[in-house]
Amino acid sequence: MTMTDTPRSALVLGAGIIGTASALRLAQAGVATTLIDWQAPGAGASSGNAGSISEESIVPIALPGMLAQVPGWLLDPTGPLHVRWRYLPRAAPWLARWLLASRIRTVERSSAALRGLLHGAVDEYHDLLGPQEAARLIRRNGQLILWQSDRQSRSERAGHDLRERHGVAMRWLSAGEIGELEPALAPVFARGLLLERHGHLVDPLATVQALAARFAAAGGTLRKARVAALERGPDGDTRVVLEGGEILQADRYVLSAGAWSVRLAKALGLRIPLDTERGYHVTLKGLGGLCTRPIMHGDKAFIVTQMAMGLRVAGTVEIAGTDAPADYRRAELLLEHARAMFRDLPDAPTEHWMGCRPSLPDSLPVIDRMRTAPDVVLAFGHGHLGMTGAPATARMVRDLVLGRRVNADISAFGAGRFDHWRS
Ligand SMILES: Cc1cc2nc3c(=O)[nH]c(=O)nc-3n(C[C@H](O)[C@H](O)[C@H](O)COP(=O)(O)OP(=O)(O)OC[C@H]3O[C@@H](n4cnc5c(N)ncnc54)[C@H](O)[C@@H]3O)c2cc1C
């Protein structure tokens, strides 16, 4: 099998939103596809997120002016960013690159690339899910970002600048207008922004499950197994080694194991600064009717979303690696913040969750063919926007696997941008 032959089979490693959507697109294109995960589809970061389809979120996480804010956040245990000190030596190179990514040139490049990746995500979800599941799982009422403070920080201003220049559909709101749009909110917000094109998923886990069901219906195979390594066998061919020693081979491979991706392909020489920004949620089960669109607290950087199973409060960034135990005090903190933003948030049974965002310092994923193993397509690192970026990523992965021209500019997602990285 050469790289110019049309591939007949593919192994997709990792059944989060990225792997599952990609596997579905491959199966629909007639490729015999096996989707491998040691957990059920969607059990990773893709289950517990805020569900926002933020198709105009073209503002990267690291922004000019942030360097000045970071020390304050780190010292504030209730702040949006927390670093576990024991993990700091391992995280330091990633954090340094993250701060470097706040330079305006990198920000502009990331912003333009995000525009291409995220635009049209709501419509593409409709196509991926089909009309019935889309009607059950997707809402489109926009998204609010609300601020208590009157003063705009330098990084906030940089974000607004980017939105204006990219022609994002948005409307500034006064305190009164916020109250009219979302009457359950307490009158604590001074100003707000309505991002009109955004949508949301009322159940992110059910969304992945629905895509997995469509994948199976399209002839795809789901395999429950833990991948030990993606490597080159003695004959020089790429292969997947499962835990227990079983070896699997196919014409093409897709590496979409979220925050765990790079460690699976170490043997192929993959060196990319992938780390995790862990996030938390608390879901108030059974609560409904409190808001009609995702509401982001602009000062505290978390999102409240009305989901099918209750009201979900999700966010925060914890730098602690994939393996440290969860610290659910961060989820409790989210609940405290949420209580302060509603007039009356009734008591309800709570569910706590922690998930590992797969994050690269420049807020962009890697979507690329691996140079040292061109039969491997890399698709990971979507950070805060994987639910939104999944439909376009799946299309790009399909085209890379099939060797077709990708109908989008993917140069900013190249793995080569980290060529000088040593880990
Ligand atoms: C609190 C929070 C809020 C968020 N809110 C939003 C939002 O509102 N909108 C948005 O667009 N994004 C949001 N995100 C980001 C989004 O959830 C992620 O970017 C996305 O889920 C990443 O998907 P993934 O498929 O790459 O990774 P994952 O969903 O983590 O999937 C990776 C899969 O790989 C599997 N895997 C790992 N190792 C192995 C192995 N050795 N063998 C087999 N399988 C393996 C795992 O079991 C897992 O199922 C949020 C994230 C968090 C944490």
Ligand as a Chemical Component Dictionary entry (heavy atoms), coordinates in Angstrom:
data_LIG
# 
_chem_comp.id                   LIG 
_chem_comp.type                 NON-POLYMER 
_chem_comp.pdbx_formal_charge   0 
_chem_comp.three_letter_code    LIG 
# 
loop_
_chem_comp_atom.comp_id 
_chem_comp_atom.atom_id 
_chem_comp_atom.alt_atom_id 
_chem_comp_atom.type_symbol 
_chem_comp_atom.charge 
_chem_comp_atom.model_Cartn_x 
_chem_comp_atom.model_Cartn_y 
_chem_comp_atom.model_Cartn_z 
_chem_comp_atom.pdbx_ordinal 
LIG C1  C1  C 0 -14.668 22.281 31.785 1  
LIG C2  C2  C 0 -14.587 22.229 30.290 2  
LIG C3  C3  C 0 -15.474 22.992 29.521 3  
LIG C4  C4  C 0 -15.397 22.957 28.129 4  
LIG N1  N1  N 0 -16.328 23.644 27.397 5  
LIG C5  C5  C 0 -16.289 23.598 26.034 6  
LIG C6  C6  C 0 -17.276 24.287 25.276 7  
LIG O1  O1  O 0 -18.198 24.890 25.807 8  
LIG N2  N2  N 0 -17.180 24.245 23.905 9  
LIG C7  C7  C 0 -16.160 23.581 23.272 10 
LIG O2  O2  O 0 -16.099 23.616 22.034 11 
LIG N3  N3  N 0 -15.240 22.878 23.984 12 
LIG C8  C8  C 0 -15.276 22.878 25.342 13 
LIG N4  N4  N 0 -14.332 22.203 26.083 14 
LIG C9  C9  C 0 -13.239 21.525 25.366 15 
LIG C10 C10 C 0 -13.639 20.179 24.833 16 
LIG O3  O3  O 0 -14.326 19.451 25.819 17 
LIG C11 C11 C 0 -12.378 19.398 24.386 18 
LIG O4  O4  O 0 -11.584 20.203 23.546 19 
LIG C12 C12 C 0 -12.754 18.148 23.626 20 
LIG O5  O5  O 0 -13.664 17.379 24.384 21 
LIG C13 C13 C 0 -11.525 17.322 23.274 22 
LIG O6  O6  O 0 -11.968 16.184 22.582 23 
LIG P1  P1  P 0 -10.986 14.990 22.243 24 
LIG O7  O7  O 0 -11.761 14.018 21.459 25 
LIG O8  O8  O 0 -9.740  15.552 21.632 26 
LIG O9  O9  O 0 -10.524 14.420 23.664 27 
LIG P2  P2  P 0 -11.290 13.476 24.701 28 
LIG O10 O10 O 0 -12.736 13.726 24.723 29 
LIG O11 O11 O 0 -10.575 13.564 25.992 30 
LIG O12 O12 O 0 -11.106 12.031 24.069 31 
LIG C14 C14 C 0 -9.894  11.340 24.077 32 
LIG C15 C15 C 0 -10.209 9.860  24.149 33 
LIG O13 O13 O 0 -8.994  9.118  24.017 34 
LIG C16 C16 C 0 -9.106  7.984  24.826 35 
LIG N5  N5  N 0 -7.794  7.440  25.121 36 
LIG C17 C17 C 0 -6.786  8.032  25.782 37 
LIG N6  N6  N 0 -5.743  7.197  25.903 38 
LIG C18 C18 C 0 -6.103  6.038  25.296 39 
LIG C19 C19 C 0 -5.455  4.799  25.090 40 
LIG N7  N7  N 0 -4.231  4.572  25.554 41 
LIG N8  N8  N 0 -6.110  3.825  24.426 42 
LIG C20 C20 C 0 -7.384  4.023  23.960 43 
LIG N9  N9  N 0 -8.035  5.201  24.132 44 
LIG C21 C21 C 0 -7.405  6.192  24.791 45 
LIG C22 C22 C 0 -9.821  8.496  26.077 46 
LIG O14 O14 O 0 -10.422 7.428  26.799 47 
LIG C23 C23 C 0 -10.821 9.466  25.495 48 
LIG O15 O15 O 0 -12.077 8.875  25.282 49 
LIG C24 C24 C 0 -14.401 22.188 27.481 50 
LIG C25 C25 C 0 -13.531 21.407 28.247 51 
LIG C26 C26 C 0 -13.629 21.406 29.636 52 
LIG C27 C27 C 0 -12.712 20.541 30.433 53 
# 
loop_
_chem_comp_bond.comp_id 
_chem_comp_bond.atom_id_1 
_chem_comp_bond.atom_id_2 
_chem_comp_bond.value_order 
_chem_comp_bond.pdbx_ordinal 
LIG C1  C2  SING 1  
LIG C2  C3  SING 2  
LIG C2  C26 DOUB 3  
LIG C3  C4  DOUB 4  
LIG C4  N1  SING 5  
LIG C4  C24 SING 6  
LIG N1  C5  DOUB 7  
LIG C5  C6  SING 8  
LIG C5  C8  SING 9  
LIG C6  O1  DOUB 10 
LIG C6  N2  SING 11 
LIG N2  C7  SING 12 
LIG C7  O2  DOUB 13 
LIG C7  N3  SING 14 
LIG N3  C8  DOUB 15 
LIG C8  N4  SING 16 
LIG N4  C9  SING 17 
LIG N4  C24 SING 18 
LIG C9  C10 SING 19 
LIG C10 O3  SING 20 
LIG C10 C11 SING 21 
LIG C11 O4  SING 22 
LIG C11 C12 SING 23 
LIG C12 O5  SING 24 
LIG C12 C13 SING 25 
LIG C13 O6  SING 26 
LIG O6  P1  SING 27 
LIG P1  O7  DOUB 28 
LIG P1  O8  SING 29 
LIG P1  O9  SING 30 
LIG O9  P2  SING 31 
LIG P2  O10 DOUB 32 
LIG P2  O11 SING 33 
LIG P2  O12 SING 34 
LIG O12 C14 SING 35 
LIG C14 C15 SING 36 
LIG C15 O13 SING 37 
LIG C15 C23 SING 38 
LIG O13 C16 SING 39 
LIG C16 N5  SING 40 
LIG C16 C22 SING 41 
LIG N5  C17 SING 42 
LIG N5  C21 SING 43 
LIG C17 N6  DOUB 44 
LIG N6  C18 SING 45 
LIG C18 C19 SING 46 
LIG C18 C21 DOUB 47 
LIG C19 N7  SING 48 
LIG C19 N8  DOUB 49 
LIG N8  C20 SING 50 
LIG C20 N9  DOUB 51 
LIG N9  C21 SING 52 
LIG C22 O14 SING 53 
LIG C22 C23 SING 54 
LIG C23 O15 SING 55 
LIG C24 C25 DOUB 56 
LIG C25 C26 SING 57 
LIG C26 C27 SING 58 
# 
